Amino acid sequence: MLQIICSTSKTGVLILIPQYPLYKAVVTLLDASPVPYFLDEERGWAIDAETIHQAIDDAKASGIDVRCICVIPGNPTGAVLTEPNIRSIFEIAVDKKLVVLADEVYQNNVFSGSFISFRRVLRDLQKMKPGTFDGVKLVSLHSISKGATGEGGHRGGYFELVGFPSDAVEQIYKLCSISICPPVSGQCVLEMMLNPPKKSEESYEEYRKEQDIIFQNMEGRASVLFASLNKMERVSCQKSQVCIYFLC
């Protein structure tokens, strides 16, 4: 998606700070312009609309054409975005004509609060304000490599396009089709992630038990780390709402 969006060195991509560093690396590799926007630590690493507007205005003053905003709930802050926060992102997207790139790969790892889908919030806004948000373009990403069942050694995932015209989807699909696809094992795990055992099925109880144990262990480790860091002199951190971990 970034390859498609970043057409010139003056193309700007809004990247949150603190950030998952590969976003800036990819934008730089594509010879485009990373545009940082800072999260509000005091409000639990919330999105601050004024900060984003200022970042866009500053970039525009430098001749940068900002086309996309990247949002990564949970990484690296461990925070979950609230519904008002997500609404504000879509309001900015409408005002500035931005593509929203929502990296929602930690949606199964939330242990405080609940995961809120960007697509659901967008659909709600479109119902509440017909016509206002109809043109919003959303890309939602999900992956098997960050899930709670320890499948991170596998590689597989997908992104969903919302609000893109059919001719644009056709070109995006064409570009994806020339890429090397994930291994068969990754595709199999992806299918299992999307269609886990149901209560009526024989394997459900064992699956649910294993999920719960892994999830409790992750939450316990996150709590220990939170307490330990806050005991250190001149160090403070927010309590994590989502477990972020990497198994490669």
Buried (B, 14 or more C-beta within 10 A) or exposed (E): BBEBBBEEEBBBBBBBEEBBEEBBEBBEEBEBBBBBBBBBBEEBBBBBBEBBBEBBEEBBEEEBEBBBBBBBBBBEBBBBBBEEBBBBBBBBBBEBEBBBBBBBBBBBBBBEEEBBBBBEBBBBBBEEEEEEBEEBBBBBBBBBBBBBBEBBEBBBBEBEBBBBEEEEEEEBEEEEEEEEEBEEBBBBBBEBBEEBBEEEEEEEEEBEEEBEEBBEEBBEEBEEEBEEEEEEEEEEBBEBBBBBBEEE
